[in-house]
């Protein structure tokens, strides 16, 4: 019995020795035979060090999708130099003669951004970017440059439409769904700030419906803290999928640089202006010919009315649709075609949205009564002061 035990012990010892030698010299023979759980614990899987790390919070896809549709706009125009005051001085003219005429004009250049709105080369930008320019050149993100011509502009929203004079299909941006934007949404501002080249900045939507800023007649701005600087005007404000939600227009700044308060025209407004300019070459709005004023608590108390809703008619232009309809100074406009008027801004937008020639019902509060008046809408005249 003892002999059998010694033989067994020697066999086990030899077997262990053989396994140790084989595991040392040929470890791959035993890897496939080991349980999966053991392998996962003892040996971590190899990783590719050259592959990019996953970036779940990256907006690279949105930028890649929208950047080709954002262009740089270069403009040039003649600026007349003022006549030197010495030319009107009698003593100077006595010694140097009477030199008539002004100094020769000089060329001034400007830069801004724009957004390709259609594959055939329609470009949206700000009116102040191209105003007064007699030469317009557009540079694409891929380096190509094309001349452009003005199709139409709308100074009251600070929008303009250009036609890029190039051949072939161009990268057009996709418009976001109307009213899809919310406060807190992530947005990217794309443009050419200070002429350094195409740049993308990120922020959120800080507010919607900003107005009474004194920038334009019709104001309904998106406020964002995405960095917008000079040269970004006319560029794209896009959402996290790369869809156009606004046209960058203005900044609030005391130094000329971004302070985190930028304003963009909503894409819905830009689309409406674009479609009207393409169809008729201009933007048509309704008009009745009144001067309106906000109802302050003090005015409401003096008029003996409750609340401050409505728009006070401060003046009526002679021979205007409002005068013909019987609207008087001192009336308070409280409704247009069944829609309530909450403030002067709302009244302006409601009237502007009516088609010229259309007869609309205006409800006004006069003294202690409310009356309905039929007003034939006129065409809003072009602004006398161009931006």
Secondary structure, DSSP 8 states (H G I E B T S, - for coil): -HHHHHHHHHHHHHHHHHHHHHHHH-THHHHTTS-HHHHHHHS-----TTS----TT--HHHHHHHHTTEEEEEEEEEE-----GGGG-HHHHHHH----S----EEEEEEEEEEE-STT-EEEE-HHHHTT-SEEEEE-TTS-EEEEEEEEEETTTTEEEEEE---S------B--TT---TT-EEEEEE-GGGS--EEEEEEEEEEEE--SSS-SS--EEEE-S---TT-TT-EEEETTS-EEEEEEEE--SSSS--S-EEEEEHHHHHHHHHHHHHHSS---EE--EEEEE--HHHHHHHT-SS--SEEEEEE-TTSHHHHHT--TT-EEEEETTEE--SHHHHHHHHHTS-TT-EEEEEEEETTEEEEEEEE-EE----SS--
